[in-house]
Amino acid sequence: MHIRPFTEADRPFLRTLFLTTRRHNWRWLDGDHWKLEDFDAVILGETVLVAELDGHRVGFAGLLENDNFLHSLYVDPAYQGRGVGSALLEAVQARFTSTGALKCLQMNQAAQGFYLQHGWQMIAQGDGEQGKYVLMHYPLAPAPASGSETA
């Protein structure tokens, strides 16, 4: 598995992956109005990381680095359960400079379980454009003390 920065050459494929994955995983929402170009609006201003496996783009994550906010993480349905999401999530978490945050749709129980397994904690609930969500945090471990203390 290779995680790398997004390039413009990725855009056409990731547009398709984004649309396909939303329709596959968010079945409780009416996706008839969703279109390929929605991807462009979602990643605007974000750092996007792309996961490749055996030369194929199999997922991506978008984050707002200044806010330590994971905005999106999508894995091709054909590759779910093969470590792609975990690799992307670890790459995102490595970029956090303080507590990480994300919003996960309440109806997306599989995603919530995934984040909980990776040490995320549910902090609050809210209402958003696509329904109710849970706010989750990823607490960074405290930095080791600099220098050594003597008694």
SETOR-33390 format. One record per residue (C-alpha): residue number from 1; x, y, z; chain. Coordinates in nm, 2 decimals. Example, Ala and Ser with C-alpha at 12.3 -4.5 7.8 and 13.67 -1.06 7.14 Angstrom:
<resi 1 east 1.23 north -0.45 up 0.78 chain A>
<resi 2 east 1.37 north -0.11 up 0.71 chain A>
END
This chain:
<resi 1 east 0.00 north 0.00 up 0.00 chain A>
<resi 2 east 0.13 north 0.34 up -0.09 chain A>
<resi 3 east -0.01 north 0.67 up 0.05 chain A>
<resi 4 east 0.08 north 0.98 up -0.15 chain A>
<resi 5 east -0.03 north 1.34 up -0.21 chain A>
<resi 6 east -0.31 north 1.40 up -0.46 chain A>
<resi 7 east -0.22 north 1.52 up -0.81 chain A>
<resi 8 east -0.45 north 1.66 up -1.08 chain A>
<resi 9 east -0.41 north 1.33 up -1.27 chain A>
<resi 10 east -0.60 north 1.17 up -0.99 chain A>
<resi 11 east -0.91 north 1.39 up -1.02 chain A>
<resi 12 east -1.11 north 1.20 up -1.28 chain A>
<resi 13 east -1.07 north 0.87 up -1.11 chain A>
<resi 14 east -1.13 north 1.01 up -0.76 chain A>
<resi 15 east -1.45 north 1.18 up -0.88 chain A>
<resi 16 east -1.58 north 0.84 up -0.98 chain A>
<resi 17 east -1.46 north 0.67 up -0.66 chain A>
<resi 18 east -1.62 north 0.94 up -0.45 chain A>
<resi 19 east -1.96 north 0.91 up -0.62 chain A>
<resi 20 east -1.96 north 0.53 up -0.63 chain A>
<resi 21 east -1.86 north 0.50 up -0.26 chain A>
<resi 22 east -2.12 north 0.75 up -0.14 chain A>
<resi 23 east -2.39 north 0.56 up -0.33 chain A>
<resi 24 east -2.27 north 0.23 up -0.20 chain A>
<resi 25 east -2.22 north 0.33 up 0.17 chain A>
<resi 26 east -2.49 north 0.59 up 0.22 chain A>
<resi 27 east -2.79 north 0.39 up 0.10 chain A>
<resi 28 east -3.03 north 0.57 up 0.34 chain A>
<resi 29 east -2.98 north 0.90 up 0.15 chain A>
<resi 30 east -3.13 north 0.99 up -0.19 chain A>
<resi 31 east -2.82 north 1.02 up -0.41 chain A>
<resi 32 east -3.00 north 1.09 up -0.74 chain A>
<resi 33 east -2.88 north 1.45 up -0.74 chain A>
<resi 34 east -2.51 north 1.36 up -0.67 chain A>
<resi 35 east -2.27 north 1.41 up -0.95 chain A>
<resi 36 east -1.90 north 1.36 up -1.03 chain A>
<resi 37 east -1.82 north 1.73 up -0.98 chain A>
<resi 38 east -1.93 north 1.71 up -0.61 chain A>
<resi 39 east -1.58 north 1.58 up -0.54 chain A>
<resi 40 east -1.42 north 1.91 up -0.65 chain A>
<resi 41 east -1.63 north 2.10 up -0.39 chain A>
<resi 42 east -1.56 north 1.85 up -0.12 chain A>
<resi 43 east -1.18 north 1.87 up -0.14 chain A>
<resi 44 east -1.15 north 2.25 up -0.21 chain A>
<resi 45 east -0.87 north 2.38 up 0.02 chain A>
<resi 46 east -0.79 north 2.04 up 0.16 chain A>
<resi 47 east -0.48 north 1.83 up 0.17 chain A>
<resi 48 east -0.58 north 1.51 up -0.01 chain A>
<resi 49 east -0.39 north 1.18 up 0.03 chain A>
<resi 50 east -0.44 north 0.90 up -0.22 chain A>
<resi 51 east -0.41 north 0.53 up -0.14 chain A>
<resi 52 east -0.27 north 0.30 up -0.41 chain A>
<resi 53 east -0.26 north -0.07 up -0.40 chain A>
<resi 54 east -0.10 north -0.27 up -0.68 chain A>
<resi 55 east -0.10 north 0.04 up -0.90 chain A>
<resi 56 east -0.47 north 0.11 up -0.85 chain A>
<resi 57 east -0.61 north 0.42 up -0.67 chain A>
<resi 58 east -0.83 north 0.26 up -0.40 chain A>
<resi 59 east -0.91 north 0.54 up -0.17 chain A>
<resi 60 east -0.85 north 0.90 up -0.05 chain A>
<resi 61 east -0.87 north 1.11 up 0.25 chain A>
<resi 62 east -0.92 north 1.49 up 0.27 chain A>
<resi 63 east -0.81 north 1.69 up 0.57 chain A>
<resi 64 east -0.80 north 2.05 up 0.68 chain A>
<resi 65 east -0.45 north 2.05 up 0.83 chain A>
<resi 66 east -0.47 north 2.39 up 1.01 chain A>
<resi 67 east -0.78 north 2.26 up 1.19 chain A>
<resi 68 east -0.66 north 1.90 up 1.24 chain A>
<resi 69 east -0.99 north 1.80 up 1.09 chain A>
<resi 70 east -1.05 north 1.49 up 0.88 chain A>
<resi 71 east -1.31 north 1.59 up 0.64 chain A>
<resi 72 east -1.34 north 1.28 up 0.42 chain A>
<resi 73 east -1.21 north 0.93 up 0.40 chain A>
<resi 74 east -1.34 north 0.71 up 0.11 chain A>
<resi 75 east -1.24 north 0.36 up 0.01 chain A>
<resi 76 east -1.34 north 0.19 up -0.31 chain A>
<resi 77 east -1.61 north -0.06 up -0.21 chain A>
<resi 78 east -1.42 north -0.34 up -0.38 chain A>
<resi 79 east -1.12 north -0.27 up -0.15 chain A>
<resi 80 east -1.30 north -0.21 up 0.18 chain A>
<resi 81 east -1.18 north -0.44 up 0.46 chain A>
<resi 82 east -0.83 north -0.47 up 0.32 chain A>
<resi 83 east -0.65 north -0.21 up 0.53 chain A>
<resi 84 east -0.69 north 0.08 up 0.29 chain A>
<resi 85 east -0.89 north 0.29 up 0.53 chain A>
<resi 86 east -0.66 north 0.21 up 0.82 chain A>
<resi 87 east -0.35 north 0.32 up 0.62 chain A>
<resi 88 east -0.52 north 0.64 up 0.51 chain A>
<resi 89 east -0.63 north 0.72 up 0.86 chain A>
<resi 90 east -0.29 north 0.65 up 1.01 chain A>
<resi 91 east -0.14 north 0.89 up 0.75 chain A>
<resi 92 east -0.39 north 1.16 up 0.84 chain A>
<resi 93 east -0.34 north 1.11 up 1.21 chain A>
<resi 94 east 0.04 north 1.15 up 1.16 chain A>
<resi 95 east -0.03 north 1.50 up 1.03 chain A>
<resi 96 east -0.23 north 1.62 up 1.34 chain A>
<resi 97 east -0.05 north 1.87 up 1.56 chain A>
<resi 98 east -0.32 north 1.86 up 1.83 chain A>
<resi 99 east -0.65 north 1.67 up 1.89 chain A>
<resi 100 east -0.79 north 1.55 up 1.56 chain A>
<resi 101 east -1.16 north 1.59 up 1.48 chain A>
<resi 102 east -1.42 north 1.46 up 1.23 chain A>
<resi 103 east -1.79 north 1.44 up 1.18 chain A>
<resi 104 east -1.95 north 1.10 up 1.10 chain A>
<resi 105 east -2.31 north 1.06 up 1.00 chain A>
<resi 106 east -2.50 north 0.88 up 1.27 chain A>
<resi 107 east -2.65 north 0.64 up 1.02 chain A>
<resi 108 east -2.30 north 0.54 up 0.91 chain A>
<resi 109 east -2.26 north 0.28 up 1.18 chain A>
<resi 110 east -1.98 north 0.10 up 0.99 chain A>
<resi 111 east -1.77 north 0.42 up 0.98 chain A>
<resi 112 east -1.83 north 0.50 up 1.35 chain A>
<resi 113 east -1.71 north 0.15 up 1.44 chain A>
<resi 114 east -1.40 north 0.19 up 1.22 chain A>
<resi 115 east -1.31 north 0.52 up 1.39 chain A>
<resi 116 east -1.38 north 0.38 up 1.74 chain A>
<resi 117 east -1.15 north 0.09 up 1.67 chain A>
<resi 118 east -0.87 north 0.33 up 1.58 chain A>
<resi 119 east -0.89 north 0.52 up 1.91 chain A>
<resi 120 east -1.14 north 0.80 up 1.82 chain A>
<resi 121 east -1.39 north 0.91 up 2.08 chain A>
<resi 122 east -1.75 north 1.03 up 2.04 chain A>
<resi 123 east -1.77 north 1.38 up 2.18 chain A>
<resi 124 east -2.10 north 1.53 up 2.07 chain A>
<resi 125 east -2.39 north 1.51 up 1.83 chain A>
<resi 126 east -2.53 north 1.76 up 1.58 chain A>
<resi 127 east -2.75 north 1.81 up 1.28 chain A>
<resi 128 east -2.59 north 1.87 up 0.93 chain A>
<resi 129 east -2.68 north 1.89 up 0.57 chain A>
<resi 130 east -2.70 north 1.51 up 0.53 chain A>
<resi 131 east -2.86 north 1.44 up 0.86 chain A>
<resi 132 east -2.75 north 1.38 up 1.22 chain A>
<resi 133 east -2.38 north 1.33 up 1.29 chain A>
<resi 134 east -2.15 north 1.25 up 1.57 chain A>
<resi 135 east -1.84 north 1.47 up 1.64 chain A>
<resi 136 east -1.54 north 1.25 up 1.71 chain A>
<resi 137 east -1.20 north 1.34 up 1.85 chain A>
<resi 138 east -0.86 north 1.17 up 1.82 chain A>
<resi 139 east -0.65 north 1.27 up 2.12 chain A>
<resi 140 east -0.28 north 1.29 up 2.06 chain A>
<resi 141 east -0.06 north 1.13 up 2.31 chain A>
<resi 142 east 0.12 north 1.39 up 2.53 chain A>
<resi 143 east 0.47 north 1.48 up 2.40 chain A>
<resi 144 east 0.75 north 1.34 up 2.60 chain A>
<resi 145 east 0.90 north 1.58 up 2.85 chain A>
<resi 146 east 1.21 north 1.75 up 2.72 chain A>
<resi 147 east 1.53 north 1.69 up 2.92 chain A>
<resi 148 east 1.55 north 1.46 up 3.21 chain A>
<resi 149 east 1.46 north 1.54 up 3.56 chain A>
<resi 150 east 1.67 north 1.43 up 3.86 chain A>
<resi 151 east 1.54 north 1.38 up 4.21 chain A>
END
